[in-house]
């Protein structure tokens, strides 16, 4: 604040003062990620200290002078800080303590998927805060599959909490199993085939749900309807037309062969 007052009293035009103040604030005000790196602590630790009121924010930014004062107050030596709080640029995956857990909430018949974590709210105690929302179950699986195929696209809301592709893979497996259970208690063959269009649903998971289904006959029915199974992509492909989901043709075929 002293520096801003000093600039305001300089014998220059208002436009020049405005630009100098803007440049000063741009240099001094840090976003949460930059602030955590400036303090040389993990993003998890940084947010915990913010929630506890130990570090004050200006809107959603943090003054370097405030951060420096906090470091001095707690006598933190940023050159000797514990290795698990190493800056992200130099850290290995094990340097980050993962903070958060998978949550599945059922609303109006649909299952919604979130990643939440426990936070301490001053005066209110422990609360659960949403880190990331994947939306309803089918959409969540599509997102997770995309991040599995494109790990560089994993949202910063997850990577900043220490999560990586191994966590995405674990969540995808868990939700895939849950999705296979949601086919229905007594599904028809049409419903089963429809379920194969959903990510994570496999013939093996269908067999667990409906033991009476003959997988060889089901596979044969798909092949007779013009489909082939690609072992590399683990998807059914329509002959000559490239990859696409199961369509009405297989349902028509099943109806005719009942």
Backbone torsions as a table, in degrees:
resi	resn	phi	psi	omega
1	UNK	NA	-37.5	178.7
2	UNK	-59.1	-41.9	-178.8
3	UNK	-64.0	-37.8	179.2
4	UNK	-66.1	-42.9	177.9
5	UNK	-62.5	-39.8	179.8
6	UNK	-62.0	-43.1	178.7
7	UNK	-65.3	-40.7	-178.7
8	UNK	-62.3	-27.0	-178.3
9	UNK	-92.3	-0.9	-180.0
10	UNK	-71.2	146.7	-179.4
11	UNK	-79.0	61.3	178.5
12	UNK	-129.5	171.4	-177.6
13	UNK	-69.8	159.6	178.9
14	UNK	-60.4	-36.4	179.9
15	UNK	-64.4	-41.3	178.8
16	UNK	-67.8	-39.6	177.1
17	UNK	-60.7	-44.9	-179.1
18	UNK	-60.1	-42.9	-179.0
19	UNK	-67.7	-40.6	179.8
20	UNK	-65.8	-40.4	178.1
21	UNK	-66.2	-40.9	178.9
22	UNK	-61.3	-44.3	179.7
23	UNK	-64.7	-39.9	-179.8
24	UNK	-63.5	-47.1	-179.4
25	UNK	-66.1	-36.3	178.5
26	UNK	-60.7	-35.4	179.8
27	UNK	-80.1	-34.8	-173.6
28	UNK	-87.9	-31.1	-177.4
29	UNK	-89.9	124.0	-177.1
30	UNK	-112.9	145.8	173.1
31	UNK	-76.9	169.4	-175.7
32	UNK	-54.7	-42.2	-178.8
33	UNK	-63.7	-47.2	-179.4
34	UNK	-66.3	-35.1	179.9
35	UNK	-65.5	-42.5	179.0
36	UNK	-63.4	-41.4	179.5
37	UNK	-68.5	-36.0	177.9
38	UNK	-62.4	-38.5	179.4
39	UNK	-83.2	-8.9	179.9
40	UNK	61.9	41.5	175.4
41	UNK	-128.5	165.2	-179.3
42	UNK	-71.1	159.1	178.2
43	UNK	-63.5	-34.9	178.9
44	UNK	-61.9	-48.9	179.4
45	UNK	-62.0	-41.7	-179.4
46	UNK	-59.9	-49.8	-178.2
47	UNK	-64.6	-35.7	177.6
48	UNK	-61.3	-40.7	-179.8
49	UNK	-71.0	-31.9	175.8
50	UNK	-66.7	-46.1	-179.1
51	UNK	-64.7	-29.8	177.8
52	UNK	-79.3	-5.9	179.8
53	UNK	82.8	9.7	-178.6
54	UNK	-76.6	-28.4	178.3
55	UNK	-120.5	125.9	-176.2
56	UNK	-94.7	142.4	179.4
57	UNK	-107.6	153.2	170.2
58	UNK	-112.9	102.9	-168.6
59	UNK	60.3	-116.7	177.6
60	UNK	-115.8	27.8	179.8
61	UNK	-124.9	166.5	-175.9
62	UNK	-134.6	132.0	180.0
63	UNK	-76.4	135.5	177.4
64	UNK	-57.5	-39.9	-178.2
65	UNK	-63.5	-36.7	177.4
66	UNK	-67.5	-40.5	179.9
67	UNK	-66.3	-41.1	179.5
68	UNK	-65.2	-39.7	178.4
69	UNK	-63.4	-38.9	178.8
70	UNK	-64.7	-43.3	179.6
71	UNK	-62.2	-40.9	179.4
72	UNK	-67.2	-40.6	-178.8
73	UNK	-61.2	-44.0	-178.3
74	UNK	-89.4	1.5	178.1
75	UNK	54.5	46.8	179.0
76	UNK	-89.0	122.6	176.1
77	UNK	-89.6	107.2	-174.5
78	UNK	-67.9	-12.5	177.8
79	UNK	-89.5	-15.3	-177.6
80	UNK	-121.2	16.5	-177.5
81	UNK	-64.2	150.8	-178.5
82	UNK	-51.3	140.2	-173.5
83	UNK	-60.7	-24.7	-178.3
84	UNK	-76.2	-5.1	174.3
85	UNK	-107.6	21.8	-178.3
86	UNK	-63.2	152.6	179.1
87	UNK	-64.2	151.7	-173.9
88	UNK	-60.3	-32.6	-175.7
89	UNK	-67.0	-25.5	-177.1
90	UNK	-110.9	-2.4	-171.7
91	UNK	-90.0	153.3	170.6
92	UNK	-93.5	164.8	-178.5
93	UNK	-54.7	-31.3	-177.8
94	UNK	-77.1	-9.9	-179.9
95	UNK	-72.0	-19.4	-174.3
96	UNK	-101.8	127.8	176.4
97	UNK	-84.4	117.8	-176.9
98	UNK	-70.2	137.9	-177.7
99	UNK	-129.1	108.5	178.9
100	UNK	144.6	168.2	-178.1
101	UNK	-155.1	155.7	-179.1
102	UNK	-77.7	132.2	179.3
103	UNK	-126.4	132.4	177.4
104	UNK	-119.3	115.7	-178.8
105	UNK	-115.5	131.9	179.6
106	UNK	-94.8	123.6	179.3
107	UNK	-133.3	122.1	177.2
108	UNK	50.3	44.5	175.9
109	UNK	83.5	-6.6	179.4
110	UNK	-109.9	149.1	177.5
111	UNK	-101.3	122.5	179.1
112	UNK	-105.8	142.4	-172.6
113	UNK	-115.3	131.2	-179.7
114	UNK	-135.7	158.3	165.4
115	UNK	-112.1	120.2	-178.1
116	UNK	-121.7	165.3	174.7
117	UNK	-145.7	157.2	178.6
118	UNK	-83.0	132.8	177.1
119	UNK	-131.7	155.3	177.1
120	UNK	-100.5	118.6	179.0
121	UNK	-100.7	122.5	-179.3
122	UNK	-52.6	125.1	178.1
123	UNK	84.0	-9.3	-177.5
124	UNK	-123.0	-12.3	178.8
125	UNK	84.0	-151.9	-175.4
126	UNK	-79.5	134.2	178.0
127	UNK	-136.5	160.4	175.4
128	UNK	-100.8	125.6	-179.3
129	UNK	-111.8	135.4	178.3
130	UNK	-75.2	121.4	176.4
131	UNK	-85.8	-43.8	-177.8
132	UNK	-152.7	142.7	177.1
133	UNK	-113.6	127.2	177.6
134	UNK	-96.3	-6.5	179.9
135	UNK	82.4	-161.2	-179.2
136	UNK	-66.7	159.4	-170.9
137	UNK	-51.7	-51.7	-178.7
138	UNK	-59.7	-41.8	179.8
139	UNK	-67.6	-36.2	179.0
140	UNK	-60.8	-41.9	179.5
141	UNK	-65.5	-38.6	178.1
142	UNK	-62.8	-43.4	179.1
143	UNK	-62.7	-45.9	-178.4
144	UNK	-63.4	-39.9	178.2
145	UNK	-63.3	-39.1	178.6
146	UNK	-63.0	-42.3	-179.6
147	UNK	-71.1	-29.0	174.5
148	UNK	-65.2	-41.7	-179.4
149	UNK	-77.3	-25.5	-177.4
150	UNK	-131.7	71.0	-174.8
151	UNK	-58.7	-24.2	178.5
152	UNK	-71.3	-13.1	-179.3
153	UNK	-94.7	0.6	178.9
154	UNK	-57.8	128.5	-174.8
155	UNK	-58.4	146.6	179.1
156	UNK	-64.2	-24.5	177.6
157	UNK	-60.7	-26.5	178.9
158	UNK	-94.1	-44.8	-177.5
159	UNK	-65.0	-32.1	179.1
160	UNK	-68.0	-20.1	177.1
161	UNK	-94.7	6.0	176.0
162	UNK	94.0	3.7	-179.0
163	UNK	-82.9	148.2	-179.9
164	UNK	-141.2	-164.7	-175.1
165	UNK	-60.6	-33.4	-180.0
166	UNK	-63.1	-35.8	177.6
167	UNK	-71.3	-41.0	177.4
168	UNK	-58.2	-43.4	-179.7
169	UNK	-63.5	-41.4	179.6
170	UNK	-64.8	-45.2	179.3
171	UNK	-64.5	-39.4	-179.9
172	UNK	-62.3	-42.9	179.9
173	UNK	-63.9	-44.9	-179.0
174	UNK	-63.3	-43.6	-178.6
175	UNK	-73.3	-30.8	176.9
176	UNK	-63.4	-42.6	178.4
177	UNK	-65.3	-39.3	178.3
178	UNK	-65.9	-39.8	-179.3
179	UNK	-65.2	-36.6	179.9
180	UNK	-67.8	-30.7	178.4
181	UNK	-69.9	-28.3	-175.8
182	UNK	-83.8	13.4	176.7
183	UNK	-63.4	-34.9	-178.9
184	UNK	135.4	157.9	-177.6
185	UNK	-72.3	-41.1	-179.7
186	UNK	-132.5	68.7	-174.9
187	UNK	-73.8	150.2	172.7
188	UNK	-82.5	166.9	178.6
189	UNK	-62.1	-34.8	177.4
190	UNK	-60.5	-43.6	179.8
191	UNK	-65.8	-37.3	179.3
192	UNK	-64.3	-46.3	-179.9
193	UNK	-65.0	-36.2	177.3
194	UNK	-63.0	-36.8	-179.1
195	UNK	-65.6	-26.3	-179.3
196	UNK	-67.2	-12.3	177.0
197	UNK	-77.6	-15.0	-177.2
198	UNK	-86.4	137.9	177.8
199	UNK	-57.0	136.2	176.7
200	UNK	93.5	-15.7	178.1
201	UNK	-85.7	122.6	179.1
202	UNK	-123.1	164.8	177.4
203	UNK	-61.5	-32.7	179.1
204	UNK	-64.9	-40.9	179.7
205	UNK	-69.1	-32.3	176.3
206	UNK	-65.6	-40.4	-179.4
207	UNK	-62.9	-35.7	177.9
208	UNK	-66.1	-36.0	-177.8
209	UNK	-79.3	-37.5	-177.4
210	UNK	-127.5	83.9	-175.8
211	UNK	-57.9	-25.8	-176.4
212	UNK	-73.4	-14.4	-177.6
213	UNK	-73.8	132.8	176.8
214	UNK	-90.8	109.4	-175.1
215	UNK	-65.8	-32.1	178.9
216	UNK	-65.3	-42.6	178.4
217	UNK	-66.3	-38.9	179.5
218	UNK	-65.0	-43.8	177.8
219	UNK	-63.5	-40.3	179.1
220	UNK	-63.4	-39.2	179.1
221	UNK	-63.0	-40.9	178.3
222	UNK	-63.5	-42.7	-178.5
223	UNK	-67.1	-39.0	178.5
224	UNK	-65.3	-28.0	179.9
225	UNK	-83.6	3.7	175.5
226	UNK	100.3	19.9	-177.6
227	UNK	-113.0	150.2	174.9
228	UNK	-129.2	149.4	179.7
229	UNK	-98.1	124.3	178.2
230	UNK	-95.0	114.2	-175.3
231	UNK	-70.2	-24.7	-179.7
232	UNK	-75.1	-47.9	-178.9
233	UNK	-88.9	-13.2	-177.9
234	UNK	59.4	35.8	177.5
235	UNK	-126.2	154.6	173.2
236	UNK	-83.3	132.2	-179.1
237	UNK	-115.3	139.7	176.9
238	UNK	-85.5	127.7	-173.6
239	UNK	-57.8	126.6	173.1
240	UNK	80.3	-6.4	-176.6
241	UNK	-123.1	10.1	178.8
242	UNK	77.2	-178.7	-174.5
243	UNK	-75.2	133.5	174.2
244	UNK	-161.3	160.7	-178.0
245	UNK	-70.8	161.3	175.9
246	UNK	-57.5	133.6	-177.6
247	UNK	-118.2	-167.7	-173.9
248	UNK	-61.3	-25.1	-176.2
249	UNK	-58.2	-38.3	-179.7
250	UNK	-70.4	-34.8	178.4
251	UNK	-66.6	-41.1	178.0
252	UNK	-61.4	-41.4	-179.8
253	UNK	-63.8	-44.4	-180.0
254	UNK	-62.0	-42.5	179.9
255	UNK	-60.7	-37.5	-177.1
256	UNK	-74.6	-22.9	-174.5
257	UNK	-105.2	12.5	179.3
258	UNK	-70.6	NA	NA
